[in-house]
């Protein structure tokens, strides 16, 4: 058991949120709507962000990997996490999607990024 305890780490080295992230009210107009883009494999993806209240939002993320739905918590750095991905506002109507991909053979993790645009 001591061998397991000595090699266990409680946090991921590639955390998508920095330790100590804070949450505060966000402007719903910057977030709500449909966001689209193409991922690192040039496959389309869509984020639907609704019901933004305070720092919480309902998010649906659809990509070639499937569909994910969850309640997201938006940090004061304008970032939220869904699954192995983070979504960060980078400007008006623009965001960056960062997805951590783990190679099943080597265990090496890579951060892949893509740009999303808010539909008007």
FENVEN-V772475 format. One line per field, one symbol per residue. psi: psi as a letter, one per 30 degrees, with the letter a starting at -180 (. if undefined). burial: I if it has 9 or more other C-alpha atoms within 8 Angstrom, else O. A space follows every 50 residues. Layout:
BEGIN
psi: ???
burial: ???
END
This chain:
BEGIN
psi: eeeeefgkkflkfhkfkkkgklklkljeffekakklakafggkklkkjkl hjjcgklkkkjkaffakkklkljklfghklkjbglkkkkfajgklkkkkk kkkfefgkkkjkllkkkkk.
burial: OOOOOOOOOOOOOOOOOOOOOOIIOIOOOOOIIIIIIIIOOOIIIIIIII OIIOIIIIIIIIIOOOOIOOOIIIIIOOIIIIOOIIIIIOOOIIIIIIII IOOOOOOOIOOIIIIIIIOO
END
